[in-house]
Every structure is written in C-alpha cells, then in structure tokens.
Amino acid sequence: MSGPAAKKQRTQPQYELLYHPGIPGRGEYIRLAFEAAGVSYSDVANEKDTGYDEVKAAMDPKATNIEGGNPVIFAPPALRVPGAGKDGSSPLLIFQTPNILSYLGPKIGMTPDNEADALHVNALALTALDLNNETHDTHHPVAPIKYYEEQKNEALAKATDFRESRIPKYFSFFERVLKGNEATGQGKYLVGDKISYADTTLWQVVDGLKFAFPKEMAAREKEFPLLFGTFYSSVKEEKGIKEYLASKRRLPYSMGIFRHYEELDRE
C-alpha cells in the first residue's frame, strides 16, 4: 500500500465530490477515504452556495452527455477530477460509490500495491456496501419513493429478518476476515497492516448501524470482539479520521440511509 508520499495537504482541492448536501449518505464512504488518506477534496454541495446546482446539473435527466464529453450520470455520489478527462484538459466525471473508491484507492494510498490484496480490498468494500443497501431496505422495503409510514408493516417484518439473520451473517464474515488477518493487521485492518478503503467503508456501515439499531448493536458486541472491540475502536482513532469525526464537516445521521426508528430495533 502506498505510504506517506500519497498524502497531500488540504489545499487546492484536486478532487470534487458531487453529492446531496446535509447528509452523510453514500458520499460518506468517499469522504472517509479522503480523510484517512489526508488528501485534499472539495465537498461541492456543502462548501459552495451554488454547489448543489452543480450536482443537479451533472445529474440532468434529459442530458445525453455532460461537461467535457463525459457520459451521463445516473445518481450521486459522483467524483469530478479537473483535467483528468479524455482530452487531458476537461474534467473526468465518474459515479457509483464502489467505482469511485476503486479509482481513488491506488491514487491516494488507500489500497495495497499488489493486485491480489487490492482485489480483496475491493471485494470487502463491495460486501460492506451490500450491507449498507440492506440497511436502507429495512425502512423502505417496498418502494424508495414512498414514505416510511406507508410501508411500516413491511418495514417491521424486514427489520426483524435483518436483525436476526442478515446482521449476524455479515458480521460473522467480517469477524473471520479480521481473525484471518490478525497476525498482520492486529484486528485493526481487514487487509494487510495499513488502513484501506475497505476498512473505512466497513467502519461507516457499523457506525451507521449503531445509530439505526443501538439495542441490536449493543447486544451483538460480545459475539464479535474483533469487529467491535478492536476494529471499530481503532479505525475511529486513525489519523485523519479522528480529526474529521470531531469536526463540523462530519454530518449527523438523519433521514438518509441510516435512520433510527425505535420500533424497528430489538425490543
């Protein structure tokens, strides 16, 4: 994995995150990777008065291509990289959270240098993002466009299955991964001996679940000692992550992916 040479000061942003303002959401997985790497970026919608207009313009549903000849974008988050486009001067625009993380990983020192470990990091991040998606579906199991209150009965059934079968399945897997890498990563890292975007991605999902299902998470902690006792605690103390979490740039959970509805949590 790339070392300190990949670090850059938080000046002259060379990466621009295009995402909704005011919520962590899927954009948080990209923010955390930047913060852990100490790499400069701009969170456009949260830092500029007209930033969200830029985000919406990039997602124009009537467009067939956008600035610099980039293909259309389905939904945020997206990453804009000035001067990295096909012609060498226009911006590069890419979307899909795992696609962005895979692109950024080797550039910002958040993925291992060897191919096998890099593929492992990507697979683990994808698995954590699957858990992210299943979490969202607990409060919107029928239709994302409908209010929670319109699908509350279905949400209760979905959340019960999620807590009883899906959470332990995912957590058991990640506990085994941490155990398998314990000699090298000491329970702090999923792959190797340095933080990767797999670590920041999984950490964010666990943190979001602690907000959404606090009783369930408290009851599960003893079952997964590496995941909760070592990994979760260690990642939030990583240089860059610790400072970010204490800053105003770390947006609070609200009505995004991770939502707390008491009736969906363990009784």
C-alpha positions, 0 to 999 in steps of 0.5 A: 500500500502506498505510504506517506508520499500519497498524502497531500495537504488540504489545499487546492482541492484536486478532487470534487465530490458531487453529492446531496448536501446535509447528509452523510449518505453514500458520499460518506464512504468517499469522504472517509477515504479522503480523510484517512488518506489526508488528501485534499477534496472539495465537498461541492454541495456543502462548501459552495452556495451554488454547489448543489446546482452543480450536482443537479446539473451533472445529474440532468435527466434529459442530458445525453452527455455532460461537461467535457464529453463525459457520459451521463450520470445516473445518481450521486455520489459522483467524483469530478477530477479537473483535467483528468478527462479524455482530452487531458484538459476537461474534467473526468466525471465518474459515479457509483460509490464502489467505482469511485473508491476503486479509482481513488484507492491506488491514487491516494494510498488507500489500497495495497500495491499488489493486485491480489490484496487490492482485489480483496480490498475491493471485494470487502468494500463491495460486501460492506456496501451490500450491507449498507443497501440492506440497511436502507431496505429495512425502512423502505422495503417496498418502494424508495419513493414512498414514505416510511409510514406507508410501508411500516408493516413491511418495514417491521417484518424486514427489520426483524429478518435483518436483525436476526439473520442478515446482521449476524451473517455479515458480521460473522464474515467480517469477524473471520476476515479480521481473525484471518488477518490478525497476525498482520493487521492486529484486528485493526485492518481487514487487509494487510497492516495499513488502513484501506478503503475497505476498512473505512467503508466497513467502519461507516456501515457499523457506525451507521448501524449503531445509530439505526439499531443501538439495542441490536448493536449493543447486544451483538458486541460480545459475539464479535470482539474483533469487529467491535472491540478492536476494529471499530475502536481503532479505525475511529482513532486513525489519523485523519479520521479522528480529526474529521469525526470531531469536526463540523464537516462530519454530518449527523445521521438523519433521514438518509440511509441510516435512520433510527426508528425505535420500533424497528430495533430489538425490543 
